[in-house]
């Protein structure tokens, strides 16, 4: 034990430094940091070298906004569950596995709600249950059609006041453009719009005549939907202009033309012939030829033009779409949503930038024109010696003027003064009402030359197509396509084959353009989904539509090539099938068409006939489906989402029937009553 005690196992050495604070300990001390912290107000501090910390409140308040009612995630277009008639044949876990596969292909729908990536088992189950899911879709769509007539049809019949205001503004604009046209037309011919040999026709691009720079278009704000975005709101609308009856910039000019529509069509015909084409059409007219499931009217002008050799040729000019009377509520809402959607997505900074650019370009063009005029007035060197000042009177000096000459001079001076005063006051029938507005200058327009030909016969038609370019995102052009929705809790509206072809044409006429397909709640005007698709993605999703487009254009242009010079109207109704009616100016008869557009005419009182046909639903994913974990166009797998059965009323305790009294008791009561 002594040996153990003698050896110091702990190696104890007294450390005197541990009782004192070191500099390292002071630097790491939290208390010392708090005491040494210098708090100073940046407003009080006078030192300019100190950097003031600026709080970015926009970044703080721009965080994701959550909705406590919808599982802490904002779900655009959220509505209550429909009254499902029965349970789905797919179980809840099966629908969740199928939703994994669908959500992987639709990443733009409600990205805040994450779904796990689908596995090989999920893809295998999707292929296995696909026949059962498609069979349930057919039953679901048939049930939704009955629901449209009973409940959702009422929503379509109630468009918002801003929607009606926008539609009426464009309706008045088209009516003012057609004032120069004849008012009475008679039926001339029936024009087929579709052929039977789609594979034999093709549409080939020839050349760019006039191109548009993407920087001349406003840039839209395209982001994920994290809050409620309403497009139905008060906005500026165009008005008919007295100075510019047709807001159009001719390809040979830089300013808005003051010519009427008929004269503009003659100028377009002359331009088309100079470029070697027999047809010139607007994008709106060609899209009308493709959408035969909707009623429309377009102007057809056959004008005689003179080429460089002095030979006369007839050129067909297809104008933009218009309507003689107010359309159905669904069409009014769709056309108004085009303007409202563009107004909602384009910020004010972009509009002000474009207005300033337009003002500067107009000043430059006016300066150039004034310089040209001055150069044209400069005398040549040969005529300088022969110049003399004309005072306006041939009288010799000293000879008195007669009274007649004095009166004439006074009249001329008064007339000149009157003209100057009217110009200063800017009073008259040709006053510009669109000046200093965003509608002063129309959107930039491009001109491209195409060739529609038949591969077998070799017959070809050279056509120039001009189209407007409105918005962009980054450096690429965007084509906006609003889709009004009235059955959000049931499913998304499916685009018809004719509408798909019209959208494909818009993408095909532009280079590096993308489609922004926006689904909007028709009753509230709320944006539900925004899907951006390129032209290749659109063709992969819906198939190649170019042979069908070439067939329609080739068939229609064949029928219009032999018309005599004049103004015509091409009219189509869904009841006409694949045909359109061509009207020419003439006397009234049984098949006459009166071009008397009454702007102040009220809409038809009974509009239920316009919306009796329910929209066709499709299996596109909506935020409601992803939030509720229910497959699109499928019945619910959850029993709590079925309509609750009404409870039976509790049985009341009925009083028992009165006992049958014997004849003896009745006799005793009678005797008592007598006494």
MARZA-421461 format. One record per residue (C-alpha): x, z, y; residue in three letters. Coordinates in steps of 0.05 Angstrom, whole numbers, plus 32768, in hexadecimal, padded with zeros to 4 digits. Each point is the difference from the previous one (the first is absolute). Example, Ala and Ser with C-alpha at 12.3 -4.5 7.8 and 13.67 -1.06 7.14 Angstrom:
80F6809C7FA6Ala
801B7FF38045Ser
% end
This chain:
800080008000Unk
8038800E802FUnk
801C7FBA7FF6Unk
7FBD7FE38010Unk
7FF88028803EUnk
80467FEE8017Unk
7FF07FB57FFDUnk
7FD37FE78039Unk
7FCF7FD27FDEUnk
7FD87FF2803FUnk
803D7FEE802AUnk
7FE18025803AUnk
801E7FEF8044Unk
7FDE801B803EUnk
7FED7FC78030Unk
7FFE80178047Unk
7FEC7FBB801CUnk
7FBB80017FE1Unk
7FE980348031Unk
800C7FD0803BUnk
7FDD7FBF8012Unk
80277FC07FFCUnk
7FF77FC2802BUnk
7FE57FD87FC5Unk
7FCB80357FF3Unk
7FEB7FFE8048Unk
7FF87FB57FFFUnk
7FD580037FC2Unk
7FD6803A8018Unk
7FB87FEE800EUnk
7FF880398032Unk
803D7FEA8027Unk
7FE67FB98002Unk
7FBE8018801DUnk
8024802B8034Unk
80307FC88014Unk
7FCA7FCA8005Unk
7FF77FE88047Unk
7FB77FEF8010Unk
7FF77FD8803FUnk
7FC77FDA801EUnk
80127FB6800AUnk
7FD37FFE803EUnk
8026803A8020Unk
80467FEA7FECUnk
80247FDB8036Unk
80387FE37FD6Unk
7FF87FB57FF8Unk
80307FFD7FC5Unk
7FD180277FD2Unk
7FD67FD27FD4Unk
7FB780148003Unk
7FDE7FFF7FBDUnk
7FC17FD58006Unk
7FC8800E7FCFUnk
7FE07FC17FE4Unk
7FB780157FFDUnk
7FEA7FBB7FE7Unk
802B80087FC2Unk
7FE480467FF4Unk
7FB77FEC8007Unk
80087FBE7FDBUnk
800980237FBEUnk
7FCF7FF47FC8Unk
7FBB801A8010Unk
7FDD801F7FC6Unk
7FB780097FF3Unk
7FEF80417FDDUnk
7FC07FE57FE5Unk
80207FC57FDBUnk
803680257FD9Unk
802D8006803EUnk
80087FB38003Unk
7FDE7FD28031Unk
7FD67FCD7FD9Unk
7FE97FC6802CUnk
7FB87FED7FF7Unk
7FEF803F7FD9Unk
7FB880057FEBUnk
7FD680287FD0Unk
7FFC7FED7FB7Unk
7FC97FCE7FEEUnk
7FCA80157FD0Unk
80207FE67FC0Unk
7FCB7FF17FCCUnk
802B80147FC4Unk
804580157FE9Unk
80387FCF7FF5Unk
80147FEA7FBAUnk
804880108014Unk
801580497FFFUnk
80208022803CUnk
80477FFE7FE3Unk
7FF77FB67FEEUnk
7FEB7FEF8046Unk
803B8026801CUnk
80307FD97FD4Unk
7FE17FBE8014Unk
800480158049Unk
804B80087FF9Unk
80077FB77FF0Unk
7FD17FEA8038Unk
8020802D8035Unk
80457FE47FEFUnk
7FE77FBB8015Unk
7FDC801A803FUnk
8034802C8022Unk
7FE07FF48045Unk
7FC080277FECUnk
800480498015Unk
804B80097FF8Unk
7FFA804A8012Unk
7FE2800E7FBBUnk
80377FF57FCEUnk
7FF47FEA7FB9Unk
803580037FC9Unk
801E7FBF7FEBUnk
7FDE7FDF7FC5Unk
802380027FBDUnk
80007FCF7FC6Unk
7FC980297FE1Unk
7FD67FF8803FUnk
800A7FB48001Unk
7FEF7FFD7FB6Unk
7FC08029800BUnk
7FED7FD3803BUnk
80037FC27FD4Unk
7FDA80237FC9Unk
7FC88019802CUnk
7FFC7FC2802CUnk
7FC57FE07FDAUnk
7FD980418003Unk
800F8007804BUnk
7FEB7FB88010Unk
7FBE800A7FDAUnk
7FF2803F8029Unk
80117FDA8040Unk
7FC97FCD7FF3Unk
7FCD80387FF6Unk
80198025803EUnk
7FFB7FC2802DUnk
7FBA7FF27FE8Unk
7FEC80478011Unk
80227FFB8045Unk
7FD67FC28011Unk
7FC080287FFAUnk
80208037802AUnk
800F7FCD8037Unk
7FB87FEC8008Unk
7FE680488002Unk
80348024802BUnk
803C7FD88018Unk
7FD87FC6801CUnk
7FE8802E8037Unk
8048800D8017Unk
800D7FB58008Unk
7FC37FF9802DUnk
801C80308034Unk
803D7FE28022Unk
801F80298038Unk
7FF67FED804AUnk
804A7FED8009Unk
7FFA7FD07FC6Unk
7FC47FDE801FUnk
80237FFE8044Unk
803D7FDC7FE3Unk
7FD77FCF7FD9Unk
7FD37FEF803BUnk
803E7FF5802CUnk
801D7FCB7FD1Unk
7FBA7FE37FF6Unk
7FFA7FF5804BUnk
80477FE48003Unk
7FEF7FCB7FCCUnk
7FBE7FF08022Unk
80237FF38043Unk
80327FD17FDEUnk
7FC77FD67FE3Unk
7FDC7FF48042Unk
80207FBC8007Unk
7FE67FE97FBCUnk
7FBD7FDB7FF4Unk
7FC6802D7FF2Unk
7FD77FD87FCDUnk
801A7FE57FBDUnk
7FE37FDC7FC5Unk
80177FFF7FB8Unk
80327FC97FF2Unk
801E800C7FBBUnk
800F80317FC9Unk
8049800F7FF8Unk
801C801B7FBDUnk
803480368009Unk
801D80057FBAUnk
80187FCC7FCFUnk
800980037FB5Unk
804B7FF07FFBUnk
8026803B801BUnk
803F7FF07FD9Unk
80067FBA801EUnk
80048016804AUnk
803980238024Unk
800F80198047Unk
80477FF38018Unk
8021801B803EUnk
801E7FC9802DUnk
801D801E803FUnk
7FFB80368035Unk
7FE77FE28041Unk
7FFA80408029Unk
801980437FE5Unk
7FF280468019Unk
803480378009Unk
7FEC80407FDEUnk
80178029803CUnk
7FC67FE28028Unk
7FCF80267FD3Unk
7FF0804B8006Unk
801A802E7FCBUnk
7FCE802B7FDBUnk
800980487FE9Unk
7FFD7FFF7FB4Unk
800C80447FE0Unk
7FE3802B7FC9Unk
7FBB801B800EUnk
8009804B800BUnk
7FC6800C8031Unk
7FBD7FE28011Unk
80067FBB8021Unk
7FC17FE4801FUnk
7FFD7FB88018Unk
7FB88002801AUnk
800B80158048Unk
7FF87FE58045Unk
80327FC8800FUnk
80087FC6802EUnk
7FDB7FC07FEEUnk
80077FB8801BUnk
7FCF7FE38030Unk
7FEF7FB6800FUnk
802C7FE58038Unk
7FE77FD08034Unk
80457FE1800CUnk
80147FFC7FB6Unk
7FC27FED7FD9Unk
802B7FF97FC0Unk
803C802F7FFAUnk
80307FCF7FE3Unk
80477FEA800FUnk
800B7FB77FF0Unk
80407FEE7FDAUnk
80187FD7803CUnk
7FF580398032Unk
80168047800BUnk
7FC5801D8026Unk
7FB9800C7FEBUnk
7FD87FC08008Unk
7FC67FFC8030Unk
7FE07FC57FDAUnk
7FBF80077FD9Unk
7FFF7FFF7FB5Unk
7FF07FB67FFAUnk
803B7FEC802CUnk
802E802F7FDAUnk
7FEC7FDE7FBFUnk
80117FBC801EUnk
804480198014Unk
800C801C7FBAUnk
7FEC7FBD7FE2Unk
80327FDC802CUnk
803680327FECUnk
7FF17FF77FB6Unk
80057FB58004Unk
804280048025Unk
801A802B7FC6Unk
7FE87FCE7FCCUnk
7FC380277FE6Unk
7FB77FEA7FFBUnk
7FE580487FFCUnk
800B80408027Unk
7FDD80417FEEUnk
800180498011Unk
800D80357FCCUnk
7FBA801C800AUnk
7FE07FBD7FEDUnk
80297FF97FC0Unk
7FEF80477FEBUnk
7FB67FF0800AUnk
80067FC47FD1Unk
801A80307FCAUnk
7FCD80388009Unk
7FC17FE07FE6Unk
7FE080437FF0Unk
7FF3800D804AUnk
7FD97FD88035Unk
80297FDF8037Unk
80017FC98036Unk
803D7FD98018Unk
80077FC98033Unk
80187FBB7FEBUnk
80187FD18037Unk
80137FB87FF1Unk
80297FE7803CUnk
801F7FBD800EUnk
804A80058011Unk
80357FCC8012Unk
804480007FDDUnk
80437FEA801BUnk
7FF27FB77FEDUnk
7FBF7FFF8028Unk
7FD47FFF7FC2Unk
7FC1802A7FFDUnk
7FF3802F7FC5Unk
7FCB80357FF1Unk
801980477FF7Unk
7FD580387FE1Unk
800580448022Unk
7FE5803D7FDBUnk
7FF080398030Unk
7FF8804A7FF7Unk
7FC580247FE0Unk
7FC280158028Unk
7FB980177FF3Unk
7FBF7FE8801EUnk
7FDC80427FF5Unk
801680477FF2Unk
801880087FB8Unk
7FF080347FCCUnk
80168048800AUnk
80387FFA7FCCUnk
801E7FC38023Unk
7FFA80218044Unk
8024803D7FE8Unk
80377FD87FDEUnk
800E7FD4803DUnk
8000803C802FUnk
803080267FD2Unk
80347FC9800BUnk
8004800F804AUnk
7FF8804C7FF8Unk
803680047FCBUnk
80337FDA802AUnk
7FEF802C803CUnk
8009803F7FD7Unk
80437FED7FE1Unk
80227FE2803DUnk
801B8037802FUnk
7FF87FFD804BUnk
804B7FF9800BUnk
80007FBD7FDBUnk
7FC67FE68028Unk
802180128042Unk
80417FDF7FE9Unk
7FDB7FBF7FF0Unk
7FDA80008042Unk
804280078026Unk
801F7FC77FD7Unk
7FC37FD4800EUnk
8004800E804AUnk
804A7FEF8003Unk
7FF77FC07FD7Unk
7FC77FEA802EUnk
802C800B803EUnk
80387FD77FE1Unk
7FD07FC77FEFUnk
7FE280008045Unk
80467FFF801FUnk
80147FC67FD4Unk
7FC17FD98011Unk
800A800D804AUnk
80487FE87FFAUnk
7FE97FC17FDDUnk
7FCE7FF38038Unk
8035800A8035Unk
802F7FD27FDBUnk
7FC97FCC7FFCUnk
7FF48004804BUnk
80497FF78013Unk
800A7FBB8020Unk
80317FCF7FE4Unk
803D7FE98027Unk
7FE47FBA8008Unk
7FC280188023Unk
802180328030Unk
80087FCB8036Unk
7FB77FEC7FFCUnk
7FE380468007Unk
7FD38010803BUnk
7FD280388015Unk
7FB77FEF7FFBUnk
7FD880288033Unk
7FBE7FE77FE7Unk
7FED7FD7803DUnk
80137FB98011Unk
7FF28009804AUnk
80357FF58034Unk
80178037802CUnk
7FD58008803DUnk
7FC37FDF7FE2Unk
7FC4802F7FFDUnk
7FDC800D7FBDUnk
7FB97FEB7FF8Unk
7FC980327FF0Unk
7FF77FE47FBAUnk
8049800C7FEFUnk
7FFC8046801CUnk
7FC380107FD5Unk
80217FE47FC1Unk
803F8029800CUnk
7FD7803F800BUnk
7FD97FF47FC0Unk
80407FF67FD7Unk
8020803F801DUnk
7FC180297FF1Unk
7FFF7FE57FB9Unk
804980127FF5Unk
7FF48045801CUnk
7FC5800A7FD1Unk
80297FEA7FC4Unk
803880308013Unk
7FD0803A8009Unk
7FDF7FF47FBCUnk
80447FFD7FDFUnk
801480418021Unk
7FC080247FEDUnk
80037FE17FB9Unk
7FB57FF58000Unk
7FDF7FCA7FD6Unk
7FEA7FEE7FBAUnk
80477FFA7FE5Unk
80178048800CUnk
802C801E7FC9Unk
7FDF803E7FE3Unk
8037800E7FCCUnk
803B80088030Unk
802980407FFAUnk
7FE380107FBCUnk
801C7FFD7FBAUnk
7FD47FC27FF3Unk
801E7FD88039Unk
802F7FDC7FD0Unk
7FE97FF07FB9Unk
802E80117FC4Unk
80397FCE7FF4Unk
7FED7FC47FD6Unk
802B7FD77FD0Unk
7FF77FB87FEBUnk
80167FE87FBBUnk
7FF87FBD7FDFUnk
7FE87FFD7FB7Unk
7FF17FC97FCFUnk
7FC580047FCFUnk
80077FCC7FCAUnk
7FE67FEC7FBCUnk
80357FFB7FCAUnk
7FDB7FCB7FD8Unk
7FE47FD08035Unk
8036800D8034Unk
7FCC80098036Unk
8019802E8037Unk
7FE980208041Unk
803080198035Unk
7FE3803C8024Unk
801A802E8037Unk
7FEA80497FF9Unk
80048030803BUnk
7FF7804B7FF7Unk
8006803F802AUnk
803680347FF4Unk
7FE880468013Unk
8028803A7FE5Unk
8041800F7FDCUnk
8023803A7FDDUnk
804B8001800BUnk
80157FB78000Unk
7FCA7FE67FD1Unk
7FBB7FE98012Unk
7FC380267FE8Unk
7FBC7FE37FEFUnk
7FCA80368007Unk
7FC680007FCFUnk
7FCC80378009Unk
7FD2800F7FC5Unk
7FC280298013Unk
7FEE80337FCAUnk
7FBB801E7FF7Unk
8006801D7FB9Unk
804080288005Unk
7FE980357FCFUnk
7FF27FCA7FCDUnk
80387FCD8008Unk
80227FCC802BUnk
7FE27FBD8014Unk
801B7FC47FDBUnk
80157FC28026Unk
7FDE7FC07FEAUnk
80287FC47FE7Unk
7FF07FDA8040Unk
80198039802BUnk
804080057FD7Unk
800C7FB5800CUnk
7FF68008804CUnk
803280398002Unk
80317FD87FD7Unk
7FFA7FC78032Unk
8010802E803AUnk
803F80187FDCUnk
80137FB97FECUnk
7FFC7FE78048Unk
803280348018Unk
8049800C7FEEUnk
801580447FE7Unk
7FBB801D800DUnk
7FE2803D7FDDUnk
7FB880157FF7Unk
7FE980458016Unk
7FC0800D7FD8Unk
7FDC803A8022Unk
7FC380217FE0Unk
7FD3801F8034Unk
7FC4802C7FF8Unk
7FC87FD5801CUnk
7FD4803A8014Unk
803480298026Unk
80387FCF800FUnk
8036802A7FDFUnk
803D7FDF7FE1Unk
800380107FB6Unk
803B7FD87FE4Unk
80347FD0801CUnk
80237FD27FCEUnk
80377FD08015Unk
80097FC37FD3Unk
802E7FC48009Unk
7FE97FB97FF1Unk
802380017FBCUnk
7FE180437FEDUnk
7FBC7FE68015Unk
80077FC27FD5Unk
8019802A7FC5Unk
7FC4802E8006Unk
7FCA7FCB800AUnk
801F7FC17FE4Unk
80187FC18021Unk
7FCA7FE78030Unk
80267FC5801EUnk
7FE37FCA7FD1Unk
7FB980188011Unk
80107FFF804BUnk
801D7FB97FFBUnk
7FC37FE87FDAUnk
7FCF801B8034Unk
80277FE2803AUnk
80097FBD7FDEUnk
7FB77FFA7FEEUnk
7FE880138046Unk
80307FD38026Unk
7FED7FC57FD4Unk
7FB880078017Unk
80118008804AUnk
80307FC58008Unk
7FCB7FCA800EUnk
7FD880228038Unk
7FF47FDE8042Unk
801A80208041Unk
7FD480398017Unk
7FF2804B7FFAUnk
7FE5801A7FBEUnk
7FF080447FE1Unk
800F80127FB8Unk
7FD180367FE6Unk
800080257FBEUnk
7FD280337FDFUnk
800A80227FBDUnk
7FC17FDE7FE8Unk
80237FBC8008Unk
803080107FC8Unk
80417FD98007Unk
7FE47FD28036Unk
7FFB8001804CUnk
7FD17FDD8030Unk
801C7FD28036Unk
7FD67FFB8040Unk
80087FCC8037Unk
7FE07FFE8046Unk
7FBB7FE17FFCUnk
7FB6800A8008Unk
7FDA803A7FE1Unk
7FE07FF87FBCUnk
7FF3802A7FC3Unk
804A800A7FF2Unk
8017800A8047Unk
803180358018Unk
7FF7801F8045Unk
80418019801FUnk
7FDD8031802EUnk
802780417FFAUnk
7FD78039801DUnk
803280368010Unk
7FCB80348013Unk
7FD57FF47FC2Unk
7FF780417FD9Unk
801580077FB8Unk
7FC97FF57FCCUnk
7FD5803E7FF7Unk
7FFE7FFC7FB4Unk
80497FFD7FEAUnk
7FF6801A7FBAUnk
7FFE7FB97FE4Unk
80487FF58018Unk
801C80387FD6Unk
7FD67FFD7FC2Unk
80397FE37FD7Unk
802F803B7FF0Unk
804B7FF78007Unk
80287FF87FC0Unk
802B803C7FEFUnk
80467FFC7FE2Unk
803080307FDEUnk
802E8009803CUnk
801980478008Unk
7FE68028803BUnk
80178044801AUnk
7FC080207FE7Unk
800F7FEB7FB9Unk
8047801B8002Unk
7FEA8041801FUnk
7FC9800C7FCDUnk
80287FE67FC4Unk
7FCA7FCE7FEEUnk
800D7FB87FEEUnk
7FE37FCC8030Unk
7FBE7FE27FE9Unk
7FF880347FCAUnk
7FD1803A7FF4Unk
80178047800AUnk
801E80277FC6Unk
7FEF8043801FUnk
7FBE80217FF2Unk
7FFE80268042Unk
7FFB7FBD8026Unk
7FBF7FED7FDEUnk
7FBF800E8026Unk
7FE780447FF0Unk
7FC080037FDAUnk
7FC880228028Unk
7FF280457FE6Unk
7FBC800D7FE2Unk
7FD4802F8027Unk
7FF980447FDFUnk
7FBF800A7FDBUnk
7FCF802A8028Unk
7FDB80397FDFUnk
7FBA7FE67FFEUnk
7FC780318001Unk
7FDC80027FBDUnk
7FBA7FE27FFDUnk
7FC7802F800CUnk
7FE3801E7FC1Unk
7FBE7FE57FE7Unk
7FCB8033800FUnk
7FCA800F7FCFUnk
7FB77FF58010Unk
7FF3804C7FFCUnk
8031800F8039Unk
7FE17FC9802AUnk
7FBC801E7FF5Unk
801680468014Unk
801F7FE78040Unk
7FBF7FDB8012Unk
7FD6803F7FF6Unk
80308029802AUnk
7FFA7FCD8037Unk
7FB480038000Unk
8000804C8007Unk
% end
